[in-house]
């Protein structure tokens, strides 16, 4: 009987794992771009708004919007495109209520004269909401121009820029071992119509994508003077990180005027791991919170490793201090496999959450993000128009009435009547948490 029960439990567990698919790694939502102008003056910042629609039943926390400015037409895969990426910026720590749309304003650096395209991507933790910025895949876009005579630039030749081997053109990713040295070749070409000097190539490497790196190490390579239409090859040596995962290689060519050209590549550091891809904050209505995390197996599709006997955890923090930690043990997680784990929390307030995957004292995965819980709760309560909680107490000794109003955000009117006579009236607007009044009768 015990063997039969054990088998039944295992089958149930396998069924729950198989029920998850790659679509469970994306966040259900939409984005729309509004530019303040279609044509900007020279030296004028590029301004506008993104309208981010959250179509999930849970709030967005740790949202990231990536802004890329390019010249030319968007084509995927990027190595088949003749466009030139000239700017990248991002906004982090975005939150949005369930089934709602949020406006996020942006200010981007002024650009030189010419025609441009603004591409926008968005992540929620590591789930894709709009495209994938690390491989330049499927953004939403909007065109604009800057007044004046268009300037041509020195560009990175995408088809000739390779890392790992001659076959890995573009940011599709290639395999390296932990802590292994690997080579790259970046080819630049002077399309500006003028001789160029004092150029510099900067290369940085970031876990998953650029917005996930606070302070990436940057390697600089001087580029010799370039005559008109001249092409040069810059040889690059880099060292793979010590943890298995996917890493973005960010390539930036700069002149005295600023950024001339940008491009990306990607490496897959081989080995087993677990990636926290999608995170839900549950319990807004009841104030009984839990964190639900969708973990995916290693992105190493070259050796297809299995991560065995590890622990996943969620930590709730206040002002950088862990106030609660919940863990669960996982027997195995293969490449391409997806599992979900719920972590009920006792804490009623926290301002940061960390989700982790650990084994033998090594943290293989850690995603920490801010949670503006008070602001989210206030907005959630206000949106649902929850009633104000009213309590009162009459004190006979001094003929006074004590009234308490409670709600995350209070918009109410107090009216006390005696027949047709108004004894007390007050309008309360945007008050927080609790209001007390004592009325002498």
C-alpha positions as CSV (number, residue, x, y, z in Angstrom):
1,X,0.0,0.0,0.0
2,X,2.8,2.4,0.8
3,X,4.5,1.8,-2.5
4,X,1.2,2.5,-4.3
5,X,0.7,5.7,-2.5
6,X,4.2,6.8,-3.2
7,X,3.8,6.1,-6.9
8,X,0.5,8.1,-6.9
9,X,2.2,11.1,-5.4
10,X,5.0,11.0,-7.9
11,X,2.6,10.8,-10.8
12,X,0.7,13.8,-9.5
13,X,3.9,15.8,-9.2
14,X,5.0,14.9,-12.8
15,X,1.5,15.9,-14.1
16,X,1.8,19.3,-12.5
17,X,5.3,19.9,-14.0
18,X,4.1,18.8,-17.5
19,X,1.2,21.2,-17.3
20,X,3.6,24.2,-17.5
21,X,4.8,25.2,-20.9
22,X,7.2,27.9,-22.3
23,X,4.2,30.3,-22.5
24,X,4.2,30.2,-18.7
25,X,7.5,32.1,-18.8
26,X,6.0,35.1,-20.4
27,X,4.0,37.9,-18.7
28,X,0.6,38.6,-20.2
29,X,0.6,42.2,-21.2
30,X,0.8,44.9,-23.8
31,X,2.7,48.1,-24.4
32,X,2.1,51.3,-26.4
33,X,4.5,54.2,-27.1
34,X,3.5,57.9,-27.1
35,X,6.2,60.4,-28.2
36,X,5.7,64.0,-27.3
37,X,6.8,65.0,-30.8
38,X,7.4,63.4,-34.1
39,X,10.2,65.8,-34.8
40,X,12.7,67.1,-32.2
41,X,15.1,70.0,-32.3
42,X,18.8,69.4,-32.2
43,X,20.1,69.0,-28.6
44,X,16.5,68.3,-27.4
45,X,15.9,65.3,-25.2
46,X,13.6,62.6,-26.6
47,X,10.5,62.6,-24.3
48,X,7.3,60.6,-24.1
49,X,5.4,57.9,-22.3
50,X,4.9,54.2,-22.3
51,X,1.5,52.8,-21.5
52,X,2.0,49.4,-20.0
53,X,-1.0,47.1,-19.8
54,X,-0.9,44.3,-17.2
55,X,-3.3,41.6,-18.3
56,X,-2.4,39.2,-15.4
57,X,-4.5,38.7,-12.3
58,X,-1.5,39.7,-10.2
59,X,0.4,42.9,-9.9
60,X,3.6,43.6,-11.8
61,X,6.5,44.0,-9.5
62,X,10.1,44.5,-10.6
63,X,9.1,45.6,-14.1
64,X,11.9,46.8,-16.4
65,X,11.5,48.9,-19.6
66,X,14.4,49.0,-22.0
67,X,14.6,51.8,-24.5
68,X,16.8,51.4,-27.6
69,X,17.2,54.1,-30.3
70,X,18.2,52.9,-33.7
71,X,18.5,54.1,-37.3
72,X,17.1,52.0,-40.1
73,X,14.4,49.4,-40.4
74,X,13.9,46.7,-37.7
75,X,14.7,43.2,-38.9
76,X,15.0,39.9,-37.0
77,X,17.4,38.2,-36.6
78,X,19.5,41.3,-36.0
79,X,22.5,40.1,-38.0
80,X,20.4,40.3,-41.1
81,X,19.6,44.0,-40.5
82,X,21.4,47.0,-41.8
83,X,20.2,49.3,-39.0
84,X,22.4,50.8,-36.4
85,X,21.7,50.9,-32.6
86,X,22.9,54.2,-31.1
87,X,21.4,54.4,-27.6
88,X,20.1,52.2,-24.8
89,X,18.5,53.1,-21.4
90,X,16.2,51.5,-19.0
91,X,13.8,52.1,-16.1
92,X,13.5,49.6,-13.3
93,X,11.3,48.9,-10.2
94,X,8.0,49.5,-12.1
95,X,4.8,48.2,-10.5
96,X,1.3,48.0,-11.9
97,X,-2.0,46.7,-10.6
98,X,-3.6,43.6,-12.0
99,X,-5.7,44.1,-15.2
100,X,-4.8,47.7,-15.5
101,X,-2.7,50.1,-17.6
102,X,0.1,52.3,-16.2
103,X,1.7,55.3,-17.7
104,X,5.5,55.6,-17.4
105,X,7.1,58.8,-18.6
106,X,10.6,58.8,-20.0
107,X,13.4,61.2,-21.0
108,X,16.1,59.9,-23.3
109,X,19.3,61.7,-24.4
110,X,19.2,64.1,-27.4
111,X,20.3,62.6,-30.7
112,X,22.1,64.0,-33.7
113,X,20.2,65.1,-36.8
114,X,18.5,62.3,-38.7
115,X,15.7,59.8,-38.7
116,X,15.3,57.3,-35.9
117,X,13.3,54.4,-34.5
118,X,12.5,54.0,-30.8
119,X,12.3,50.3,-29.8
120,X,10.9,49.3,-26.4
121,X,11.2,46.0,-24.5
122,X,9.9,45.0,-21.1
123,X,10.6,42.4,-18.5
124,X,8.8,41.4,-15.3
125,X,11.6,39.9,-13.2
126,X,12.9,37.5,-16.0
127,X,9.6,36.9,-17.7
128,X,9.1,38.5,-21.1
129,X,6.4,41.1,-21.4
130,X,7.5,42.9,-24.6
131,X,10.0,41.1,-26.7
132,X,13.5,40.2,-25.5
133,X,16.1,43.0,-25.3
134,X,19.1,40.7,-25.0
135,X,18.6,39.2,-28.5
136,X,16.8,42.3,-30.0
137,X,13.6,40.3,-30.5
138,X,10.1,41.7,-31.2
139,X,10.0,45.2,-29.6
140,X,7.2,47.7,-30.0
141,X,8.5,50.7,-32.1
142,X,7.8,54.3,-33.0
143,X,9.6,56.5,-35.5
144,X,10.8,60.1,-35.0
145,X,13.3,62.5,-36.5
146,X,15.7,65.2,-35.3
147,X,16.0,68.4,-37.3
148,X,19.0,69.2,-39.4
149,X,21.2,67.4,-42.0
150,X,21.4,63.7,-41.2
151,X,24.8,62.6,-39.9
152,X,26.3,59.2,-40.8
153,X,28.4,57.3,-38.3
154,X,31.0,54.7,-37.7
155,X,29.2,51.4,-37.4
156,X,29.7,47.9,-36.0
157,X,29.4,45.4,-38.9
158,X,27.0,42.9,-37.5
159,X,27.6,40.1,-40.0
160,X,31.4,40.2,-39.4
161,X,31.2,40.5,-35.6
162,X,31.4,37.1,-34.0
163,X,32.2,35.5,-30.6
164,X,33.1,31.9,-29.8
165,X,33.4,30.7,-33.4
166,X,32.9,32.0,-37.0
167,X,29.4,30.4,-37.1
168,X,28.0,32.4,-34.1
169,X,27.0,35.6,-35.8
170,X,24.4,37.7,-33.8
171,X,23.1,37.3,-30.2
172,X,21.8,33.7,-30.5
173,X,24.3,32.4,-28.0
174,X,27.2,30.0,-28.0
175,X,28.5,27.6,-25.3
176,X,31.4,28.1,-23.0
177,X,32.6,26.3,-19.8
178,X,32.7,27.9,-16.4
179,X,35.6,30.3,-16.0
180,X,36.7,29.6,-19.6
181,X,38.5,32.2,-21.7
182,X,36.9,32.8,-25.1
183,X,37.6,35.1,-28.0
184,X,35.6,37.5,-30.1
185,X,36.1,39.6,-33.2
186,X,34.4,43.0,-33.5
187,X,34.5,44.7,-37.0
188,X,33.9,48.4,-37.3
189,X,33.5,50.4,-40.5
190,X,33.7,54.1,-41.1
191,X,30.5,55.1,-42.9
192,X,30.6,58.7,-41.7
193,X,32.2,60.2,-44.8
194,X,34.9,61.7,-42.7
195,X,38.2,60.5,-41.3
196,X,37.7,59.5,-37.6
197,X,40.1,59.3,-34.7
198,X,40.1,58.7,-30.9
199,X,37.5,55.9,-31.2
200,X,37.1,53.4,-28.3
201,X,35.3,50.1,-28.1
202,X,33.7,49.2,-24.7
203,X,32.6,45.7,-23.9
204,X,30.7,44.5,-20.8
205,X,29.1,41.2,-19.9
206,X,25.8,41.0,-17.9
207,X,23.9,38.2,-16.4
208,X,20.7,37.6,-18.5
209,X,20.5,41.2,-19.9
210,X,21.9,44.7,-19.3
211,X,19.1,45.8,-16.9
212,X,19.9,43.0,-14.6
213,X,23.5,44.3,-14.0
214,X,24.0,47.1,-11.4
215,X,27.6,47.8,-12.2
216,X,29.0,45.5,-15.0
217,X,32.8,45.3,-15.5
218,X,33.7,47.1,-18.7
219,X,36.7,46.3,-20.9
220,X,38.0,49.1,-23.2
221,X,39.8,48.7,-26.5
222,X,41.3,51.6,-28.4
223,X,40.5,51.8,-32.1
224,X,43.1,53.2,-34.4
225,X,42.2,56.2,-36.7
226,X,39.9,55.3,-39.5
227,X,39.9,56.8,-42.9
228,X,36.7,57.1,-44.9
229,X,35.1,53.7,-45.6
230,X,38.0,52.0,-43.8
231,X,37.2,48.8,-41.9
232,X,39.1,47.4,-38.9
233,X,39.0,44.3,-36.8
234,X,39.3,44.4,-33.0
235,X,40.3,41.1,-31.3
236,X,38.7,40.6,-27.9
237,X,39.5,38.1,-25.1
238,X,37.0,37.6,-22.3
239,X,36.6,35.2,-19.3
240,X,33.3,33.3,-18.7
241,X,31.6,33.8,-15.4
242,X,31.7,31.2,-12.6
243,X,27.9,30.4,-12.6
244,X,25.9,28.7,-15.3
245,X,23.4,30.9,-17.1
246,X,22.9,33.1,-20.1
247,X,24.9,36.3,-20.3
248,X,24.6,39.3,-22.6
249,X,27.7,40.8,-24.2
250,X,27.1,44.5,-24.8
251,X,29.3,46.1,-27.4
252,X,29.5,49.9,-27.6
253,X,31.6,52.0,-30.0
254,X,32.3,55.6,-28.9
255,X,33.8,58.7,-30.4
256,X,34.3,62.2,-29.0
257,X,30.7,62.9,-30.0
258,X,29.3,60.0,-28.0
259,X,27.9,56.6,-29.1
260,X,28.5,55.7,-32.7
261,X,27.2,52.2,-32.7
262,X,26.0,49.4,-30.4
263,X,25.4,45.7,-30.8
264,X,25.0,42.6,-28.7
265,X,26.1,39.0,-28.5
266,X,25.4,36.3,-25.9
267,X,27.1,33.4,-24.2
268,X,25.6,30.3,-22.5
269,X,27.8,29.2,-19.6
270,X,27.2,25.5,-19.5
271,X,26.0,23.5,-16.5
272,X,23.0,22.9,-14.3
273,X,21.1,25.7,-12.6
274,X,17.5,26.9,-11.9
275,X,16.3,30.3,-13.2
276,X,13.6,32.2,-11.4
277,X,11.6,33.5,-14.4
278,X,8.1,34.6,-13.4
279,X,7.2,35.9,-9.9
280,X,3.6,36.6,-8.6
281,X,2.7,38.5,-5.5
282,X,-0.5,37.1,-4.2
283,X,-2.9,38.2,-1.4
284,X,-3.6,41.9,-2.1
285,X,-7.3,41.5,-1.3
286,X,-6.8,39.5,1.9
287,X,-3.5,41.0,3.1
288,X,-2.3,37.4,3.5
289,X,0.7,37.4,1.2
290,X,2.5,34.7,-0.7
291,X,5.1,34.6,-3.4
292,X,4.7,32.2,-6.3
293,X,7.8,31.6,-8.4
294,X,8.0,29.8,-11.8
295,X,11.5,28.2,-12.1
296,X,13.0,27.0,-15.4
297,X,15.8,24.7,-15.9
298,X,19.3,25.7,-17.2
299,X,19.4,27.7,-20.5
300,X,22.2,25.3,-21.5
301,X,20.6,23.6,-24.5
302,X,24.0,22.3,-25.6
303,X,24.6,19.7,-22.9
304,X,21.1,19.7,-21.5
305,X,22.1,19.3,-17.8
306,X,19.8,18.3,-14.9
307,X,20.0,20.3,-11.7
308,X,19.5,17.8,-8.8
309,X,18.8,18.0,-5.0
310,X,18.8,21.8,-4.6
311,X,16.7,24.3,-2.5
312,X,14.6,27.2,-3.7
313,X,13.8,30.0,-1.3
314,X,12.0,33.3,-0.9
315,X,13.1,36.0,1.6
316,X,11.0,39.0,2.7
317,X,13.1,42.0,3.7
318,X,12.6,45.4,5.4
319,X,15.3,48.0,5.0
320,X,17.8,45.4,3.7
321,X,17.2,43.0,6.7
322,X,15.7,39.5,6.2
323,X,12.5,39.2,8.3
324,X,11.2,35.9,6.9
325,X,12.6,33.1,4.9
326,X,10.7,30.1,3.3
327,X,12.3,27.2,1.5
328,X,11.4,24.1,-0.5
329,X,13.5,21.2,-1.7
330,X,13.6,20.2,-5.4
331,X,14.6,16.7,-6.4
332,X,15.6,17.6,-10.0
333,X,15.0,20.2,-12.7
334,X,16.1,19.5,-16.3
335,X,16.9,21.8,-19.1
336,X,13.6,22.8,-20.7
337,X,11.6,21.8,-17.6
338,X,9.4,24.3,-15.7
339,X,8.1,24.1,-12.2
340,X,6.1,26.4,-9.9
341,X,6.6,26.9,-6.1
342,X,4.4,28.8,-3.7
343,X,5.8,30.5,-0.6
344,X,3.2,31.6,1.9
345,X,4.4,34.5,4.0
346,X,3.5,35.5,7.6
347,X,4.8,39.0,7.2
348,X,2.3,41.8,6.7
349,X,4.8,44.4,5.5
350,X,8.1,44.1,3.5
351,X,9.8,46.4,1.0
352,X,12.0,43.9,-0.8
353,X,11.8,40.2,-1.9
354,X,14.5,37.8,-2.9
355,X,14.0,34.5,-4.7
356,X,16.9,32.0,-4.8
357,X,18.1,28.6,-5.9
358,X,20.9,27.2,-3.7
359,X,22.9,24.0,-3.4
360,X,25.8,23.0,-1.1
361,X,26.3,26.6,0.1
362,X,26.4,28.1,-3.4
363,X,23.7,30.5,-4.6
364,X,23.1,29.6,-8.2
365,X,20.3,32.1,-8.8
366,X,19.2,35.2,-6.9
367,X,16.6,37.8,-8.0
368,X,16.0,40.6,-5.5
369,X,13.6,43.4,-6.2
370,X,11.8,46.3,-4.4
371,X,8.1,45.9,-3.5
372,X,6.4,49.2,-2.7
373,X,3.7,47.3,-0.8
374,X,2.0,50.3,0.7
375,X,1.6,52.1,-2.6
376,X,0.4,48.9,-4.3
377,X,-2.1,48.2,-1.6
378,X,-3.4,51.8,-1.5
379,X,-3.9,51.8,-5.3
380,X,-5.5,48.3,-5.2
381,X,-8.0,49.3,-2.5
382,X,-8.8,52.6,-4.2
383,X,-9.3,50.8,-7.6
384,X,-11.7,48.3,-6.1
385,X,-13.5,51.0,-4.2
386,X,-13.6,49.0,-1.0
387,X,-15.9,50.5,1.6
388,X,-14.6,52.6,4.4
389,X,-14.6,50.7,7.7
390,X,-16.6,52.7,10.3
391,X,-16.7,52.2,14.0
392,X,-18.1,54.5,16.8
393,X,-18.4,54.8,20.5
394,X,-20.8,57.1,22.5
395,X,-19.4,58.5,25.8
396,X,-22.2,59.3,28.2
397,X,-20.0,61.1,30.7
398,X,-19.3,64.0,28.4
399,X,-22.0,63.5,25.7
400,X,-19.4,62.9,22.9
401,X,-19.4,60.6,19.9
402,X,-16.0,59.0,18.8
403,X,-15.9,57.9,15.2
404,X,-13.1,56.0,13.5
405,X,-12.7,55.5,9.7
406,X,-10.3,52.9,8.3
407,X,-9.1,52.2,4.8
408,X,-5.8,52.3,2.9
409,X,-6.9,55.5,1.2
410,X,-9.9,57.4,2.7
411,X,-12.2,59.6,0.6
412,X,-15.4,60.1,2.6
413,X,-18.0,62.5,4.0
414,X,-19.1,62.4,7.6
415,X,-22.6,63.7,8.2
416,X,-24.3,63.5,11.6
417,X,-28.1,64.3,11.6
418,X,-30.6,64.9,14.3
419,X,-33.9,64.7,12.5
420,X,-33.6,67.4,9.8
421,X,-30.8,69.2,11.6
422,X,-27.2,68.7,10.6
423,X,-25.0,68.5,13.8
424,X,-21.7,67.8,12.1
425,X,-20.4,67.5,8.5
426,X,-16.9,67.0,7.1
427,X,-15.4,66.1,3.7
428,X,-12.2,63.9,3.9
429,X,-10.0,63.6,0.9
430,X,-7.0,61.3,0.3
431,X,-6.4,60.5,3.9
432,X,-4.2,57.5,4.8
433,X,-5.1,54.5,7.0
434,X,-7.2,55.9,9.8
435,X,-9.2,59.0,10.7
436,X,-10.5,59.7,14.2
437,X,-13.0,62.3,15.1
438,X,-14.6,63.3,18.5
439,X,-17.9,65.2,18.2
440,X,-19.5,66.9,21.3
441,X,-23.2,66.5,21.1
